[in-house]
Structure formats: structure tokens, C-alpha cells
Amino acid sequence: MAPKMNAEEVAAYLDEVFPQVRGDFVIEEIADRSVRVRMPVADRHLRPGGTVSGPAMFALADVSVYIAVIAMLGREALAVTTGGSFDFMHKPAAGVDMICECRLLKLGRVLAVGDCLMFSDGMVEPVARASMTYSIPPKR
């Protein structure tokens, strides 16, 4: 299944429906059921000790799955997170952008399930893994 929207179209759509995250995420790649999203790390993303906070990484995973869903389905602002599981595996590098590689494991009529691996830019080993489930609203 080919994506219905490219990176530029999804970024413009996010600016329209979620202006509160404008500039927080950069869509680097959209492919069949997968995306690569960058979060430029700023001071507001850091926790004491200078590492990227868990809430910032959760936001990256959540937005990445949302991007994957709307890239595949088209403009679907009301798709919502219904579940999430997170594993922190390594300490992220301080002040280094975070990269999320997300793939949709399921894209059904009512549910989408995404798997995310998050990396500090330049690191080989993932720093976190997330599984997110999205509810897709019924067609009207």
C-alpha cells in the first residue's frame, strides 16, 4: 500500500491541525507503513542530568505513529492514541537530536499498531522502544 501523503503534505497538515507542535518534529522519510521522524533536542526536552526526558521521547513516538497513520490513510485528524508501552534501554546522548524509526505493524479499519525504535542521532543502539495503538474513527 503506497502512502496517500508525502512528507511535505503531512508536515503542512500537522501545522494546520496541531499548530502547538510546529517546529518540534521533522519528517525525514515516509514509505509504505513506515516513517522516520527527527526531534531536534532543545533544553526544554532535557531532564536533570542533561539527558532527554521520558515525556519528550514518548511525544516523539506518539507523533511518529500518528504521522505514519495519516500518511497511509490521508487527512484523519481524529485518529487518537488508545494505548502505549515504552521501554527505556540506554541513556540518550545529551543535546543530540532524537530519531524515531516507526513502522505500522497493523493498519486496519478501526485500529493501527505501530512499533518505534528511538535513537540518539549517530548512535547504533536504540535508546528506547515503544509500541503505540491508535483508534481510527469510522468513516461517515
C-alpha positions in Angstrom: 0.0 0.0 0.0 1.5 3.3 -1.0 1.3 6.3 1.3 -1.5 8.8 0.4 0.5 11.8 1.6 4.2 12.7 1.3 6.4 14.3 4.0 5.6 17.8 2.9 1.9 17.2 2.8 1.9 15.6 6.2 4.0 18.4 7.7 1.6 21.0 6.3 -1.4 19.1 7.7 0.3 18.8 11.2 0.8 22.6 11.1 -2.9 23.0 10.3 -4.4 20.6 12.9 -1.7 20.6 15.6 0.0 24.1 15.5 1.2 23.5 19.1 3.9 21.1 17.8 5.0 23.3 14.8 8.8 23.0 14.6 9.1 20.2 17.2 9.4 17.4 14.7 11.0 16.9 11.2 9.6 14.2 8.9 12.7 12.8 7.2 11.1 9.9 5.3 7.7 8.4 4.6 7.5 4.9 3.0 4.9 2.1 2.9 3.8 1.8 6.5 6.9 3.4 7.9 8.3 6.8 8.8 11.5 8.3 10.1 11.0 11.4 12.3 13.6 13.7 13.9 13.1 15.6 17.1 15.6 18.4 17.3 16.5 18.3 21.0 16.4 21.6 22.9 16.8 22.5 26.6 13.1 22.0 27.2 13.5 18.3 26.3 16.1 17.7 28.9 15.7 16.3 32.4 18.1 16.9 35.3 21.4 15.3 34.4 21.2 16.6 30.8 19.5 13.6 29.2 16.4 13.6 27.1 13.3 13.2 29.2 10.9 10.3 29.0 7.9 12.6 28.2 9.9 14.1 25.2 10.7 10.6 23.9 7.0 9.5 24.4 5.9 12.5 22.4 8.3 11.6 19.6 6.9 8.0 19.4 3.3 9.2 19.6 3.7 11.8 16.9 5.6 9.3 14.7 2.8 6.7 14.8 0.3 9.5 14.1 2.3 10.6 11.1 2.5 7.0 9.8 -1.2 6.6 10.2 -2.2 9.8 8.4 0.5 9.3 5.7 -1.2 6.0 4.9 -4.9 7.0 5.3 -4.9 10.7 4.4 -6.2 13.6 6.4 -7.6 11.9 9.6 -7.2 14.4 12.4 -9.4 12.4 14.8 -7.2 9.3 14.9 -6.3 9.0 18.6 -3.8 7.1 20.8 -5.6 4.3 22.7 -2.6 2.6 24.2 1.2 2.7 24.6 4.0 0.7 26.0 7.5 2.1 26.4 10.9 0.5 27.2 13.9 2.7 28.0 17.1 0.8 27.1 20.0 3.2 27.1 20.7 6.8 28.2 20.2 9.2 25.3 23.1 11.4 24.4 22.9 14.9 25.9 21.9 17.6 23.4 21.8 15.3 20.4 18.7 15.0 18.2 16.4 12.0 18.7 15.4 9.9 15.7 12.4 7.7 15.6 12.1 4.8 13.1 8.4 3.8 13.1 6.6 1.0 11.3 3.0 0.1 11.3 2.5 -3.5 12.2 -1.2 -3.3 11.7 -3.3 -0.8 9.8 -7.0 -1.9 10.0 -10.4 -0.3 9.7 -10.5 0.7 13.4 -7.0 0.1 14.9 -3.4 0.8 13.9 -0.5 -0.6 15.8 2.9 1.0 15.5 6.4 -0.1 16.7 9.0 2.6 17.2 12.7 2.4 17.8 14.3 5.7 19.0 18.0 6.6 18.7 20.2 9.4 19.7 21.4 10.7 16.3 24.7 8.9 15.5 24.2 6.0 18.0 23.8 2.5 16.6 21.9 1.0 19.6 18.3 2.3 20.2 17.8 4.2 23.4 14.1 3.3 23.6 11.3 1.2 22.1 7.6 2.0 22.0 4.5 0.2 20.9 1.5 2.5 20.3 -2.1 1.7 19.3 -4.3 4.2 17.6 -8.0 4.2 17.1 -9.2 5.2 13.7 -12.6 6.9 13.6 -15.4 5.3 11.5 -16.0 6.7 8.0 -19.0 8.9 7.9 
